[in-house]
């Protein structure tokens, strides 16, 4: 998406909150109290370089750390 001209923030939003909204889900897509929490924690900011999404520090599924 960034190669097509989107900023890293726009690409992340398109893949998360915007995608959940398009699918009509209300409990997915953003990190908020009461929502389902599958997320990744990165070592480096993807806003600086979208390839930093590959620098995964931790993964959480349903709010639980995956070892």
C-alpha positions as CSV (number, residue, x, y, z in Angstrom):
1,X,0.0,0.0,0.0
2,X,2.8,2.4,0.8
3,X,4.4,1.6,-2.6
4,X,1.1,2.8,-4.1
5,X,1.4,6.1,-2.3
6,X,-0.2,5.7,1.1
7,X,1.6,6.9,4.1
8,X,2.5,4.3,6.7
9,X,-0.3,5.6,9.0
10,X,-2.8,5.3,6.2
11,X,-1.7,1.8,5.4
12,X,-2.0,0.7,9.0
13,X,-5.5,2.3,9.3
14,X,-6.6,0.6,6.1
15,X,-5.5,-2.8,7.4
16,X,-7.0,-2.4,10.9
17,X,-9.8,0.0,11.9
18,X,-10.9,0.8,8.3
19,X,-11.0,-2.9,7.4
20,X,-13.0,-3.7,10.5
21,X,-15.5,-0.9,9.8
22,X,-15.9,-2.1,6.2
23,X,-16.7,-5.6,7.5
24,X,-19.3,-4.1,9.9
25,X,-17.6,-5.3,13.1
26,X,-17.9,-3.2,16.2
27,X,-15.5,-5.1,18.5
28,X,-12.4,-5.3,16.2
29,X,-10.0,-2.9,14.4
30,X,-8.9,-0.5,17.1
31,X,-7.4,-0.8,20.6
32,X,-10.1,0.2,23.0
33,X,-11.6,-1.0,26.3
34,X,-14.2,-3.7,25.6
35,X,-12.8,-4.7,22.2
36,X,-11.2,-8.0,21.2
37,X,-7.4,-7.6,21.5
38,X,-5.2,-9.3,18.9
39,X,-2.2,-7.2,18.5
40,X,1.5,-7.1,17.8
41,X,4.1,-5.1,19.7
42,X,6.9,-3.9,17.5
43,X,10.6,-3.0,18.3
44,X,10.6,-0.1,15.9
45,X,8.0,2.4,14.7
46,X,6.2,1.5,11.5
47,X,5.4,5.2,11.1
48,X,9.1,5.8,10.4
49,X,9.4,2.9,8.0
50,X,6.5,0.5,7.2
51,X,9.1,-2.4,7.0
52,X,9.4,-2.0,10.7
53,X,6.2,-4.1,10.9
54,X,8.6,-7.0,10.5
55,X,10.4,-6.2,13.8
56,X,7.9,-8.1,16.0
57,X,8.6,-8.1,19.8
58,X,5.5,-9.8,21.0
59,X,2.1,-11.1,19.8
60,X,-1.1,-11.1,21.8
61,X,-4.2,-13.0,20.9
62,X,-7.4,-12.3,22.8
63,X,-5.3,-10.2,25.1
64,X,-3.0,-13.1,26.0
65,X,0.7,-13.2,25.2
66,X,1.7,-15.9,22.7
67,X,5.0,-17.5,23.7
